């Protein structure tokens, strides 16, 4: 383990040292004590913020106005249409991943692969002074294109806006910006938004939101509702909410987000159809749950610090037939069988399934990034630590698992990440990072590591 960690540290130190040597990190020319991410006004509309229009002229598309981690357009002038988007190509490889063969742990490298994790084409139209529309087309994987989200909005004032459609909910620091790959630190999202073990679905249907400006800072709020995680059901009225306070000229954010399922809901998939895109596992007959968490961001000089903590509390009932099918196909580990069955040593049949499922999912992360201008472009090293715990999930994704927490004996893993972003121009980001996963497997403390390289681009035009 020490050898592997030393290799990872050496790799990252060499990478950062090389960039410093080649590019020569200098204090930005404007010398105002802030990084470019704080000094620049931003331009093209992003999937991240989907901000309310305030009016902007066409000449704000200059690349000099892009800032690291912030690509939002305050608005469009009347009848203007913006067409813009993001896409990324990624290379990744996993090393020394543990598996169990004849009751012994063996480690193998996974094949290296190229991936196309994101392609988003976005359109926003300022219909009138108070109305606008937005469409986000998704082509992740580089094959089929689908409608990721869309909405129409009426703005009565800065303090009161109504949005309807398929909307990214305001939740923590990252839910609204995950499509905008070139604009933030890191390659993989925080574990809260890992597509294989989402705490809640990313979208909602109806949202009220707004901003209020007290004597100092800005207070933002949103409340939302939709059909529920498994679709419309009698008596189920979910509620999501987010409140945050920005102060220090916008450099500091302190927020709270939450969600109530509003009754017993179900999953969006069945056993055998893959990992859910909601907060409910596919072998649940009914699940009443809530999510609560807080987040913090601070930008001081060239340094950005972020932290979030989340807890989802589930009070669920398992579907005996679905559990039997899941066990037959996924072969859960011994600790998981003790959860799913009344008598793990007896036959796997519906009558032996433990129907009651009360459990908590917990996750948190801390991230730090340091952005500096160089002669060749912007260089931004970053570090991150993730913690994730889910005692109910399993390993095999096909049957609803995540191949991370579900592999661990106790459903817990930690992940360390070190990386660097290089942006030769603001619309292009080349990212390189390396992660270690730490967990308990077959009674032993194990780890594996992976490297990722991601190149992403922003494109677009205001008409």
N, C-alpha and C positions, 0 to 999 in steps of 0.2 A: 504494500500500500504506500509506504513512504517513497519507494522508488518511483511509482507512478505519479504521485503528487509532485515529486521533485521534477519529473519530466514535464508535467503540465506547467509548473512555475517557470521552469527554464524556457519553455516554448514561448510563453506569454511575455516574459522579460525580454527575450531576444527580439520578439516581434515589435514591442514598443520601443526598445532601444534602436532598432533599425530605422523605424519611422522618424524618431527624433534626430538621428544622425543624418538621414537623407533630406528631410524636409526642414529641419531647424525650427523648433517651436519658438515662436516669438509672441510677445504681447500684441494684441490687435492694434492696428494703426490708430484707431480712434481713442485709445488709451483712457477710457472712462471707467475702468475697473470692472466692466461687465463683459461676459462672453458674448459671442455673436448671437447666441440663442436668446439673450435678453435685450440686446441693443436693437435688433432688426425688427421693423414692422413686417408682418407676414402678408402673404398674398393669396395664392390659389385656395379655393374652398377645399376643406378636407373632410373625409368621412369621419374624422376624429371629432370635430367640434360641431359641425352642421349649424354654425352660428346664425343668429338672426341678422337680417340685412340692416345696415346702417347707411349704405351708399358709398360706393367707391368708384373711381374712374379707371378706365381701361389701362392707363399707364402704370398701374400698381403691379403689373405682372413682371417687372424687372427682377432678374434673378438675385440682385443685391438685397432684395427685401425678404428673402427666405431665411428663417432662423432654425437652428437645430432643435428638434422636438416640438416645433410649433409651425404648422402649415395650415392656416385657416384664413379665409377671406371674410372680413367683417360683413360684406354684403355686395350686392350688385345694384347698378342703377336700373331704373325701370325698364322692363322688357329685355334686359340683357340675359343671355344664356351662356353659362359656362359649361364646357365639356373638358374633363380632366380625369386623371386616374393615376394608378400605381401598379407596378408589377415587379416581381422578384424571381430570380433564379438562384437555386441553393444547391450546394454540395455538402454532403455530410457522411460521416463514417463513425461507427461505434466499435470500441475496442474492449476486449476481455469481458464480455457480458456473461454472467454466470447462468448456468442451466443445470438441471438435475438429470443424471443418467445413472441408473442402477444404484440409486440412493447416494451417489457421489456428486459433488459439485465439479463441473468442468467449465472452463471459460473459453469462449470463441469470439473472434472478430466477425462483425457483420459486414456484408458487402458494401462497398462505397456506392453512393447513388446520387444522381442529379434529380432535383425536385423542382416543381413549379408551384410553390405554396400560395402565391397570391397573384391575382390579376383582377383589378377593379376598374371599371369604366363608370364614371359618375357624371351626372347631368343635374344642374340646378338652374331653375328659371325664376326670375323675379317677376311674378305675374302682375302685381300691383304694389302700391306702397306698403300694403299690409299683408299680402299673400305671396307665398312662394311654394314651389314644388321641387322635389328631389328624387332621383332614381340612382340606385347603385347596382350595376351588373357585375356578377362575380364569375370569373373563369379560372378559379384555382384548379391546378392539375393540368392546365393547358389543353383541355379537350372541350367539354360542354360548357356553355354559358347559361347561368340561371339568374333569376332576380333575387338578389341578396336582401335588399330592403328598399323601401320607397315611402314617401310621405308627402302630405300637403300641410301647410301651416298658415294659421292666421295670427298676426301679432297685434294685439290691442295696445300694448305698450311694452317697454323693457321689462316691466314687472309681471306681465301676463301674456303668455303665448300658448296657443292650442295647436298641437300636432297630432295628426291621425294617419295611420298607415301601418307599415311594418317598420318599426323604428328601433334603432339601437338605444337601449335604455341607458340613462345616465347612472353609472354604477362604478364607483372607484375611479382611479386615474386612467384606466386603459380601455374600458369596453368600447368607447366611441372612436378610439384612434388605432385599433389593431390593423385596419386595412391600410393605413398610411405608413407603410413599412419604412420608407426612407427617413421619417421624421423623428424617430425615437431611439433611445439606447436599447441595445439588445436585439437578438434574433428571435428567440422563442418568447412567447408571452408569459407573464406570471402564471403559476399553476392554477390560480382561480379561473383563468380563461383558457387553459389547455383544453383543446377540443375533445379529448378523450375522457375528461372527467369534469365537465362543467358543473358548477354549483347551482346555477340557474341558466335558463336560456338567455341568449344575448339580446333578443328583441322583445318588444311590447307593441301594443296596438293603439293606445290613447295616452297622451302625455300632456300635462299642464306643467309649464316651467317658467321661470323668470329670474330676474336679478333686481336687487334692491341695494342702493348705495347709502349706507349709514355715514356718519361724519368721517369715518376712516375705513377703507377697505370696501369690498363688495360681497354681499350675501347672495348666494345662488341656491335655488331650490327646484325640485321636480317631484311630481307624483304621477304614477302611471298604473294602468291596468290592461288586461288582455283576457284571452280565453283560458289561460292556465297552461301548465307544462304539457299536459297530454291532450289538449284540445278542449272545446266547450263541454261543460258538464253542469247539470242542474245543481244549484246551490253553491257553486264554486266561483268566488269573486276575488281574484288575486290583487295584491296591492304592492307596488314597488315605490321606493322613495329615495331621494338623495338630497342632502344639504351640505353646502360647503361655504367656507369663508376665505376669501382671498385678501391678503393684506401685504403691506410692505411694497406697494407699487406692483402687486401681482406676483411678487417673487416667492410668496409663502402661501400654501394652501392647506387647510385643515378641514376634513370632511367626514361624513357619515352616510352610509348607504344601507338599505335594508329591503327585505322582501317577505311577504306572507303569502303562502299558497292559497289562502282563502277557503280552505276546505280540503277534502281528500281528493287528490288528483292522481294521474297515472303517467307512465312514460310515453315518449313520442315514438319509441320503437318497441318491437317484441324481441324475445330471446332468439338469437341467430341472425339478427339484422344489424349488428354492429353496436358501437358505443352510442349512447343517447346524446342528443344535442340539447338536453334539458337537465334539470337537477334530479330526475327520478330514474332509478334503475329499472331495466325491463322486466325483472321478475317480481315487481311489486304490483299487488292487486289494488292498493290504495296507499297514498302517502300524503300526510299532512305535515308540512315543514315550513321553517322560516330561516332566513339568512340575515345576519347582522355583521357589519364590519366597519372599520374606520381606516382612513388613509391620510397621508401627510406628504407634502413636497416642499422642498426649500431650494431656492436658487441663490447662491451667494458667490459673486464673482464668476469664475469659470466652473464652479462646482455645483452639481445638482444631486440632491439627496431625496430618495423616495422610500416610503415604507407603507405597507398595508397589512391588516389582520382581518380574517374572516372566519365565521363559524356558522355552519348550517346544522340545525337540529331537526332530526327526522323522527316522526312517529308513524310507522308504516305497518302494513300487513302484506306478507309475502303471498304470492299465488302458488299453491303447492305444485300444480302441474308445470308451471313455468320454471320453478326451482328444480324439479326433477329433470326437465329438459336441459337446463343450464349445467347441472352437475354432470349429466351424461356427455355433454359436448365439450365442457371446459375443464373437467378434472380439477376442481379447486384443491387447495392445499389442506392439510389437516386442521389448521386453525379455522379456516373458512368452513369446513364441513361441520365443525363443532358449533358454529353459529347457525348454519342452515338446517341442521337435523337435530331432532330430539335425542336420537341414539345413533351417533356416527358409526358404530359397529354393526348396525342392523341394515336391512335392505333399504336402498334408496327408492322410496315410493311416497306417494302423496300423503299417506297417513303418518309418515315419519318426519314430515317437514315442520320445522318450528315457524309458525305463522307470524308471530310477533317480532317486529324489527324496530327497536329504538336505538338510535346511534347518532353521533355527531361527526361531522366532517370539519376539519380545521386546516387552515393554511395561512401562511404569512411569508412575506419576503422583505428584504432590504436591498436597495440598489443605489449605487453611487457612480456618477459619471463626471468626467472632467474634460471640458471642451476648450480647445485652443486653436487659434488661427496659425497657419504656417505659410511659407512661401508657395507651397503646392496645393494648399486647401486646408480644410478643417480636420483636425485629428482629435478623437475623443475616446480615450480608454475608459472602461467601466468594469465594475465588479458587482456580483449579485449572489445572494444566498436565499434559497427557497426551502420551505418546510411544508409538507403535505401529509395529512393523516386521514384515511378513510377505511374503517374496519369492514365495510360491507362489500367493497368492490372486489373483482377478481382479475386474473391476468389476461385472459384471452379477449381481445377486442371484438371478435366476431360475436361473442355471446354477451357483450355489454361491458367488458372490462376495460382497463386502461394500459396494461402492460408496464405499469410503474408501481403504484401503491398496491395493486392487486398481486404483484409478484412477491411482495414482502410478507414475512410470517405474520406481522402485526399490522399491516396496512399503512406503514409509515416509511417515508423516505425523505432524505435531505439532498439538496443539489447545490453545488457551488459552481459559479460561472465567472470566468475572466475573459475579457474581449476588448476589441478596439473597433472604432468606426472611422473610416476615412471618407471625406466628402470633397472631391476635387472641385465640384460646383455644387450649389445647394440642392439641385434636383437629383443628384446621384449619390448613393451611399453604398460603400463597400464595407461589409462587416465580417470580422473573423472572431470566433470565440471558441472556448473549450470548457466543457463541464464534467464534473464528477458526480455520480449518483451514489449515495451511501444508504444501505438498508440491511435488514436482517433477513437471511435466506437459509432455510433448512437448518436453523439453529446457529448459524454463523454470521458474523459481521462481514459483509462483502461490499464491493464497489465495482463500478466500471466507468469508463470515460468515453467521451465523444468530442469530435471537432466538427465545426460548421463554418462554411463560408457562404455569405449571402450578398448578392449584388441587386440592388433595387433602384428603380427610377420613378420619378414623378414627371408627368407630362400634362399639358392642358392649354386651354385658350379660353378667353372671354370674348364673346361675340356681341 
